Amino acid sequence: METFTNGIKLAAQKITEDPLGVPLIAGWDRVTSAIPDILNMIRKAVDEDNK
């Protein structure tokens, strides 16, 4: 969850810096490009929470 939260904070900061900027690729593509293993990390965190 911490990694996901930090990613959201970073994205919010970028949007605040340039709110009219157009992302070149879709949001989740940007996240997975920056943190290639993020989807597995999220899946693992959800699995751990569901135990």
GIJO-V447235 format. One record per residue. SS is DSSP state (~ for helix, > for strand, _ for the rest). NEAR is the number of other ideal C-beta (glycine too) atoms within 10 Angstrom. D_FIRST is the distance of its C-alpha to the first C-alpha in Angstrom with 1 decimal. Layout:
ss->SS near->NEAR d_first->D_FIRST
ss->SS near->NEAR d_first->D_FIRST
//
This chain:
ss->_ near->11 d_first->0.0
ss->~ near->8 d_first->3.8
ss->~ near->13 d_first->5.5
ss->~ near->14 d_first->5.1
ss->~ near->9 d_first->6.1
ss->~ near->11 d_first->8.5
ss->~ near->16 d_first->9.8
ss->~ near->11 d_first->10.6
ss->~ near->10 d_first->12.2
ss->~ near->13 d_first->14.2
ss->~ near->15 d_first->15.3
ss->~ near->10 d_first->16.4
ss->~ near->9 d_first->18.3
ss->~ near->13 d_first->20.1
ss->~ near->12 d_first->21.1
ss->~ near->8 d_first->22.4
ss->~ near->8 d_first->24.4
ss->_ near->8 d_first->26.0
ss->_ near->7 d_first->25.5
ss->_ near->5 d_first->28.3
ss->_ near->9 d_first->27.1
ss->_ near->5 d_first->26.8
ss->_ near->11 d_first->24.1
ss->_ near->7 d_first->25.9
ss->_ near->9 d_first->23.5
ss->_ near->9 d_first->21.2
ss->~ near->9 d_first->17.7
ss->~ near->10 d_first->15.8
ss->~ near->11 d_first->18.5
ss->~ near->15 d_first->17.8
ss->~ near->18 d_first->14.1
ss->~ near->14 d_first->15.2
ss->~ near->10 d_first->18.1
ss->~ near->11 d_first->16.2
ss->_ near->16 d_first->13.6
ss->_ near->10 d_first->15.7
ss->_ near->10 d_first->13.4
ss->~ near->16 d_first->10.3
ss->~ near->12 d_first->11.4
ss->~ near->9 d_first->12.0
ss->~ near->15 d_first->8.6
ss->~ near->16 d_first->7.1
ss->~ near->10 d_first->10.3
ss->~ near->11 d_first->10.0
ss->~ near->14 d_first->6.8
ss->~ near->10 d_first->8.8
ss->~ near->9 d_first->11.9
ss->~ near->9 d_first->11.0
ss->~ near->8 d_first->10.2
ss->_ near->6 d_first->13.5
ss->_ near->4 d_first->15.6
//
